[in-house]
Amino acid sequence: MKVSLLQIDIAWGNPEENILRVGKLMETCEGSDLYVLPEMWSTGFATQPEGIAPDVNHNIALDWMRTIASAKQCAVCGSLAVRLPDGSYRNRHYFIDGRHHHEAFYDKHHLFTYGGENNYYTAGQEHVMVEYEGFRILLLTCYDLRFPCWSRYADDRAYDMIVVVANWPQSRQSAWQILTRARAIENQAYLIGVNRVGDDDYSHYVGASCVIDPIGRKMGQCHRDRAESLTVELSLDKLRHRRTKFRVLDDRD
């Protein structure tokens, strides 16, 4: 499966501009099966979402994801800040499959209390996996990456790939480098990590979006401080061969 990582500089609270930026990056990597965007890619990391997070049923960024996935016959994923009809807010990671006319979403479970995300958003309580082109994919969002028990491979949570979307700041970039590799190694799975670049009122973001293989090797990494795309080909056969040859998952707790 061909996967493209779209590492963008997010314009604060401006979904129209961010849609244009994503569209331009997608033109550099036509023909991919899956395109992955950062966390809250349409607005920036809005810890106080009132006036920024749109209604879930009137969301131009979500509508665009559906339109482009259908037009390109591909899948597109990334998280959006959304307001539900009951007035609550979610940091919602959407997976839009335009090829098979299916969509799913994961509500971020570990809200970033250090930044006050928990004061406005409601945490999700369910793991979400999607199946796409033979791959079983676990959806995660940013801070979730720090909690290995939440993402642990299990009989009822058997997957081949983790996709984590993020707004991970430069000040904690060393943790990003370590944790993306750790989650791939301990679960013997591919990991796709897509981070943003640029600045907001809180942090500087360097990107370093990456693809990690099941033994922790980097298959590719975006440059720091540059909006760009990265495309990598993933093989389910190679993953299965690795798991069969070195049966780490059989010995898990």
Secondary structure, DSSP 8 states (H G I E B T S, - for coil): -EEEEEE-B--TT-HHHHHHHHHHHHGGGTT-SEEE--TTTTT---SS-TTTS-BTTS-HHHHHHHHHHHHHTSEEEEEEEEE-TTS-EEEEEEEEETTTTEEEEEE-SS--GGGTGGGTB----S--EEEETTEEEEEEEGGGGG-HHHH--BTTB--SEEEEE----GGGHHHHHHHHHHHHHHHTSEEEEE--EEE-SS-EEEB--EEE-TTS-EEEE--BT--EEEEEE--HHHHHHHHHHS-GGGG--
